[in-house]
Amino acid sequence: RPGDEKLATAVQEAAATSNAVLMANHGPVVAGRSLEEAQYATEELEETAKLFLMLHGRELRPLSPAQREELTKSI
């Protein structure tokens, strides 16, 4: 949920050791020493995620209608 302090804390802890954090039902947060570096890391993350899903036969988990409605109301 937007503004969730637990999520912010988890991202902060993960970012201490990585330049990318992938949050379920939220998406990636990527950092770099420059905008270009962050963009490159984002592209690499996206391609790696696609490969992971294809190779492991994983299904996508889209937000439920209730989750979409809650998110829409919170923005």
Phi and psi in degrees as a GROMACS rama.xvg file:
@    title "Ramachandran Plot"
@    xaxis  label "Phi"
@    yaxis  label "Psi"
@TYPE xy
-56.3365  134.322  PRO-2
84.3895  5.4028  GLY-3
-68.9627  118.422  ASP-4
-66.4367  -33.1258  GLU-5
-63.6912  -40.7674  LYS-6
-64.992  -43.7095  LEU-7
-59.9106  -42.148  ALA-8
-65.1955  -43.8039  THR-9
-62.8887  -41.4165  ALA-10
-65.3735  -42.4719  VAL-11
-60.5241  -43.7104  GLN-12
-65.7049  -43.1359  GLU-13
-67.4171  -36.8594  ALA-14
-68.4754  -16.9728  ALA-15
-67.2281  -23.714  ALA-16
-122.498  5.4909  THR-17
-150.882  154.911  SER-18
-97.3102  5.80815  ASN-19
-143.563  139.516  ALA-20
-132.605  128.874  VAL-21
-108.935  118.334  LEU-22
-105.067  127.809  MET-23
-57.0484  133.136  ALA-24
61.1345  14.9201  ASN-25
-126.121  -49.4038  HIS-26
115.838  -170.79  GLY-27
-87.3654  152.073  PRO-28
-122.886  121.069  VAL-29
-127.375  141.578  VAL-30
-128.763  157.899  ALA-31
-157.636  169.706  GLY-32
-70.7891  -17.8269  ARG-33
-144.636  166.592  SER-34
-61.8511  -40.1921  LEU-35
-61.9892  -43.2081  GLU-36
-64.2365  -41.1097  GLU-37
-66.1097  -39.0512  ALA-38
-64.122  -43.6968  GLN-39
-61.6768  -44.0918  TYR-40
-62.9317  -36.9016  ALA-41
-64.4733  -44.0204  THR-42
-63.8164  -41.9131  GLU-43
-63.5764  -41.8858  GLU-44
-61.5549  -45.0898  LEU-45
-61.6698  -46.1257  GLU-46
-66.543  -39.2651  GLU-47
-64.4231  -40.7119  THR-48
-63.8445  -41.7815  ALA-49
-60.0662  -46.4387  LYS-50
-61.8061  -44.0828  LEU-51
-57.9576  -48.6954  PHE-52
-63.2232  -42.789  LEU-53
-66.0671  -45.4529  MET-54
-71.6865  -26.8409  LEU-55
-102.49  5.46666  HIS-56
59.6961  30.8032  GLY-57
-79.1593  146.463  ARG-58
-98.2849  150.456  GLU-59
-72.769  149.975  LEU-60
-119.447  82.4908  ARG-61
-66.9155  158.361  PRO-62
-63.5584  143.502  LEU-63
-73.1199  162.959  SER-64
-55.8075  -39.4697  PRO-65
-64.8519  -40.0798  ALA-66
-66.2176  -41.334  GLN-67
-63.2969  -41.7069  ARG-68
-63.5273  -44.2944  GLU-69
-62.1657  -42.3686  GLU-70
-64.3965  -43.6881  LEU-71
-60.1526  -41.0678  THR-72
-67.7191  -28.6137  LYS-73
-82.9904  -12.7068  SER-74
